[in-house]
Amino acid sequence: MHTFSTERLHLSPITLADAPFILALLNSPRWLEFIGDRGVNTLADAEAYIENRILPAMEQEGIVSWKVTLKSNGETIGNCGFYQRDFLDIPDLGFALLPEYIGKGYGFEAASGSMTYGIEHFGVKSCCAITSPENVASIGLLKKLDFKEIGLTKWPDDEEALLLFEWDL
């Protein structure tokens, strides 16, 4: 079922039971600032978001959205995974943490563990990542993961320029 652990974290696919976490994450200040408002304002909205966006995407081989939980207490602290964006040719490594867990190395641990899992189980040889030019923390994490900035891109129907990074095995 594409579940794995790192030194401090356990990563497992997001399910409908994770709706309270998704509601909190998608309404956290950094998500709203750097990723944007997804209109997820209630528990029912979070369930619909999971049902209509996350679960169908995970039907593709190698596309997975993991919830990131602490091994020490089982608390869900973020998400990480591979996503196939319509406007990108290769899978996108995406990650987000609840604010109180940023700056503790969890993002790097989850992302590097996801990349290792992707190489070993999905045959990932390259992936990309996108982020807002103002998201200094994400840019730093991508560089620490050996992603190289290759230019700009944008979501279709959105004028905001995003930094595009790529990583190759």
Secondary structure, 3 states (H helix, E strand, C coil): CCCEECCCEEEEECCHHHHHHHHHHHCCHHHHHHCCCCCCCCHHHHHHHHHHHHHHHCCCCCCEEEEEEECCCCCEEEEEEEECCCCCCCCEEEEEECHHHCCCCHHHHHHHHHHHHHHHHHCCCEEEEEECCCCHHHHHHHHHCCCEEEEEECCCCCCCCEEEEEEEC
